[in-house]
Each structure stands twice: as structure tokens, then as C-alpha cells.
Amino acid sequence: MVRTIKAKFANGVFKPLEPTALAEGAEVMITISTPSDRPTEDPLRETSGSWRGLIDAESLKRDIYADRLIATRPPVAL
């Protein structure tokens, strides 16, 4: 069963903020998601440059232009 509940972390212990209906001592898996410290102004600007060094941009552009020259359509039947 998968459920999402709010909890507070205090003194090294997660304390549920709502009823859980779990037996005492039950083992659970916890996924932690914290709210963002600041609102996202512009996601595009925040991710700019993240591809730097992963691809060769000039090579990519050459490949794109070369692929545009390849004719993939069948000839028009008259």
C-alpha cells in the first residue's frame, strides 16, 4: 500500500502530523520531499548551461544540417 502523509522531523524522529493506521513497530519506507526554499523564477534560465560539456554543439549542428540534405521522400509519381 502506498500513502503520502505529512510528518515533522524533530529530535531525530519523524512524527506524523495525521493518523497513519499502522501497527506499532511496523516497518515503512520513507521518501523525503521538502518544499523549495525559494520560488522558481524562470526554469529555463535556472537550467541554462546544464548540458555544457556533455555534447559537442558544433558537431551536433553539422550533423543536423547534413541530415537535412538527405532526401527521404519517394519521388513524386506523375
C-alpha positions in Angstrom: 0.0 0.0 0.0 1.3 3.5 -0.9 0.2 6.5 1.1 1.6 10.0 1.5 1.3 11.7 4.8 2.9 14.9 6.3 5.3 14.5 9.1 7.6 16.7 11.2 11.2 15.8 11.9 12.2 16.6 15.4 14.9 15.2 17.7 16.0 12.7 15.1 12.5 11.2 14.7 9.8 11.6 12.1 6.4 12.4 13.8 3.3 12.0 11.7 1.0 15.0 11.5 -2.0 12.9 10.7 -3.3 9.4 11.6 -1.3 6.6 10.0 -3.3 3.4 10.8 -0.1 1.5 11.2 0.7 -1.1 13.8 3.2 -0.2 16.5 6.7 -1.3 15.3 5.6 -1.6 11.6 8.4 -1.0 9.1 7.9 1.6 6.4 9.9 3.1 3.6 10.1 6.9 3.7 10.6 9.2 0.7 11.5 12.7 1.7 10.3 15.7 -0.3 11.0 19.2 1.1 9.4 22.4 -0.1 11.7 24.7 -2.2 13.4 27.4 -0.3 12.7 30.0 -3.0 10.2 30.2 -5.7 11.3 29.3 -9.2 11.5 32.5 -11.2 12.4 31.1 -14.7 13.0 27.4 -15.1 14.7 27.9 -18.4 17.2 30.3 -17.0 17.9 28.1 -14.0 18.7 25.1 -16.2 20.8 27.0 -18.8 24.3 25.6 -19.2 23.4 22.2 -17.6 24.3 20.5 -20.9 27.7 22.2 -21.1 30.5 19.7 -21.7 28.1 16.8 -22.4 27.8 17.3 -26.1 29.8 19.0 -28.9 27.4 21.7 -30.1 29.2 22.4 -33.3 29.3 18.7 -34.3 25.5 18.5 -33.5 24.8 21.5 -35.7 26.9 20.0 -38.6 25.0 16.7 -38.3 21.6 18.4 -38.3 22.4 20.4 -41.4 23.9 17.3 -43.1 20.7 15.3 -42.3 18.6 17.9 -43.8 20.2 17.3 -47.2 19.3 13.6 -47.2 16.2 13.0 -49.4 13.8 10.6 -47.6 10.7 11.2 -49.6 9.9 9.0 -52.5 9.9 10.7 -55.9 6.6 12.2 -57.0 4.7 10.0 -59.4 3.3 11.9 -62.4 
